[in-house]
Amino acid sequence: MQLAPADIRALQVFRAVVEHQGFLGAQVALGLSQPAISQHLKSLEERLGAVLCHRGRQGFALTEQGRLVYEESRPLFSALGAFNSAVQHLGHDIRGMVRLGVVDNTISNPDLPVSVALHRFGLIAPDVSLNVRVASPEDLITELSNGTLDIAIMPGFMNNDSIVFIPMILEYHALFCGKNHPLYHRAADTGLTRDDVAAHPFVVRRYASSQDLSEFPNARGTAAASNMEAQAILVLSGRYIGFLPEHYAQIWIQRDDMRCLGHNRWRQISRFGIAVRRSDRQSAAQKILIREVLSACTGMPNTAQ
């Protein structure tokens, strides 16, 4: 089968449907109607001679052939993205798109003024389309590896040979409990011990469960959270103890809905930085955005002309 432009477009639609687990999210992302998406999928299936997915009242599900097509199309779209990045700045204007991922609840961190960086970026490269996705660290690293993100601002929580991590700042996490928790009124007690704390259920972050319990080997992580908002909800329930970024917890501390246990004795440090794929050649727009994020978040000199 020799790919035609219509086939590439149909594959793009198919990938969007897979990544959004159905038509609704793909409609929003692509700006297409459901009949238009259905027609693209039908045309692609006819060209390939295989059913790629089941769609109907029972929901969306990939077939084995569909899973194969999705996986095998990754290098194609990664190559197309690399080509676009390489040529989009050949003219006098910087154009194209930059897909940025940001870990959830970064907005409350004064040491990570991403909005300031995006303002500067918009002044320097006003013709560049910017797509920003907020997600958990696990999702960001997956999407960066898959080529669906160009840049991610996130904690460096894992070693990955395919990813380059540029350190920026340190984020401090402390151990918190909600006002209905048995330890709430003992939070400031200097005599509070590890065993006292470990006697209560913990909520752990899926990507950092071993780190969360490292100071409390006898503790039980009976709940798991995929992002900081879920972590905060479980801590506020009064049932669980959990680590939260100190900047993020301030709003509930001020309301007396949450307290830090042990005067930060069990503080954790998270290294934040910029992650990019090692194999990528950054476009002019991507380089500018990386520079502006570093400048805004680390105080590095801004060398923009």
KAJOHU-V291524 format. One record per residue. RES is the residue in one small letter. SS is DSSP state (H for helix, E for strand, - for the rest). PHI is phi as a letter, one per 40 degrees, with the letter a starting at -180 (NA if undefined). Layout:
((RES SS PHI) (RES SS PHI))
This chain:
((m - NA) (q - c) (l - c) (a - b) (p H d) (a H c) (d H c) (i H c) (r H c) (a H c) (l H c) (q H c) (v H c) (f H d) (r H c) (a H c) (v H c) (v H c) (e H c) (h - b) (q - f) (g - i) (f H c) (l H c) (g H c) (a H c) (q H d) (v H c) (a H c) (l H c) (g - g) (l - b) (s - c) (q H c) (p H c) (a H c) (i H c) (s H d) (q H c) (h H c) (l H c) (k H c) (s H c) (l H c) (e H c) (e H c) (r H c) (l H c) (g - g) (a - a) (v - c) (l - c) (c E a) (h E b) (r - b) (g - i) (r - c) (q - c) (g - h) (f - c) (a E a) (l E c) (t - c) (e H c) (q H c) (g H c) (r H c) (l H c) (v H c) (y H c) (e H c) (e H c) (s H c) (r H d) (p H d) (l H c) (f H c) (s H c) (a H c) (l H c) (g H c) (a H c) (f H c) (n H c) (s H c) (a H c) (v H b) (q - c) (h - b) (l - c) (g - c) (h - c) (d - c) (i - c) (r - b) (g - h) (m E b) (v E b) (r E b) (l E b) (g E b) (v E b) (v E c) (d - c) (n - g) (t H c) (i H d) (s H c) (n - c) (p - c) (d - c) (l - b) (p - c) (v H c) (s H c) (v H c) (a H c) (l H c) (h H c) (r H c) (f H c) (g H c) (l H c) (i H c) (a - b) (p - c) (d - c) (v - c) (s E c) (l E b) (n E b) (v E b) (r E b) (v E b) (a E a) (s - c) (p H d) (e H c) (d H c) (l H c) (i H c) (t H c) (e H c) (l H c) (s H c) (n H c) (g - g) (t - c) (l - b) (d - c) (i E a) (a E b) (i E b) (m E a) (p E c) (g - c) (f - c) (m - a) (n - c) (n - a) (d - c) (s - c) (i E b) (v E c) (f E b) (i E b) (p E c) (m E b) (i E b) (l E b) (e E b) (y E b) (h E b) (a E b) (l E c) (f E b) (c E b) (g E c) (k - c) (n - c) (h - c) (p - d) (l - c) (y H d) (h H c) (r H b) (a - d) (a - c) (d - c) (t - c) (g - c) (l - c) (t - b) (r H d) (d H c) (d H c) (v H c) (a H c) (a - c) (h - b) (p - c) (f E b) (v E b) (v E b) (r E c) (r H d) (y H c) (a H b) (s H c) (s H c) (q H c) (d H c) (l - b) (s - c) (e - c) (f - b) (p - c) (n - c) (a - c) (r - b) (g E c) (t E c) (a E b) (a E b) (a E b) (s - c) (n - a) (m H c) (e H c) (a H c) (q H c) (a H c) (i H d) (l H c) (v H c) (l H c) (s - c) (g - g) (r - c) (y - b) (i E c) (g E a) (f E c) (l E b) (p E d) (e H c) (h H c) (y H c) (a H c) (q H d) (i H c) (w H c) (i H c) (q H c) (r - c) (d - g) (d - c) (m E a) (r E b) (c E c) (l - c) (g H g) (h H f) (n H g) (r - c) (w - b) (r - c) (q E b) (i E b) (s E b) (r E c) (f E b) (g E a) (i E b) (a E b) (v E b) (r E c) (r - c) (s - c) (d - c) (r - b) (q - c) (s - c) (a H d) (a H c) (q H c) (k H c) (i H c) (l H c) (i H d) (r H c) (e H c) (v H c) (l H c) (s H c) (a H c) (c H c) (t H b) (g - g) (m - c) (p - d) (n - c) (t - b) (a - c) (q - c))
